[in-house]
Amino acid sequence: MSRHPSLEYFLESLVLSTFDESNRLADSLKPIVNSTIAIINATTGQVLEEHGENLFYLPHGLSIDGEGYIWVTDVGSHQV
């Protein structure tokens, strides 16, 4: 299945405007000011905790290890 040409253009322009030719995050981009991680009660939907404000640029993956630590990858800053 191929992508629609306009979607392909959007994805290419997003990459070009997000990273420079050395694959570094563009200087014009700043961290997301809002919380990017929320701990939510599965029964009530109530937000119990929020974390990550002004920390991530392009958070991409999240994992919780056996000790309960939360690990987040950030594509923008190339960090875990």
N, C-alpha and C positions, 0 to 999 in steps of 0.2 A: 504494500500500500504506500503510495507516494504522498508527500505533503502538498498542500495547496500552495501555489507560487507566492501568494501574499503572506502566508504564514512563514514560508521559508525566508522571504525578505525581512519580515519582522524579527525572526530569530537571528539572522545575520546582522541586522542593524543593532539589535540589543547587545550582541557580543562585541561588535565594533565600538559601541559607545560605552561599554562597561569596562573593557580591558584595552590597554594600549598595545603597541606592536611587540612589546616584550612580555606580554601576558600579565602585566601588573594592573591592578585596579586603577581606573581613571581618577586623577586628582580631584575631579569635580564631585565625585560621589562621597557621601558621608554616611556614617552608621545610621541604622534605623533608630529613630528616637523612641518609638514605642516598645513595649515588652514584646518579645518574640517567642517566649516560652510561657505556657500557662499550665498549671496543675489544676485539673478540673475534677470535681466529684462526679463519678460516673452515674450515680443515681439521681442526683438533683441538678446537675449541670452547673452548679455554683463554682465560680473560679476561686480556688483556695490560695493560690500563690501565682505571682507573675515575676518573670526574670528576663534579663537580657537587654534591657533598654540601653541604647547607645553603645552596644557591644558588637552587633553583627551587621555585615554589609549584605550578604546573600546567603543566609542560613540554608543549608541544603539537606543535611541528614541528622537524625537524632537516634541515640542508642542509650540504654540504661544497662550498666554492668551489674554483676552479681552482688555488689555491695551497695547498690542503689545510687551510684554516681551517674549523673546525666552528662553525656558526651554529645557535642554538637559540632558538625563540620560547617565551616563558612567558606564557600567558594570564593567570595570576594577577597578575603584576607589570607586565603590558602592556609587555614589553621583548623585544628581540632580542639 
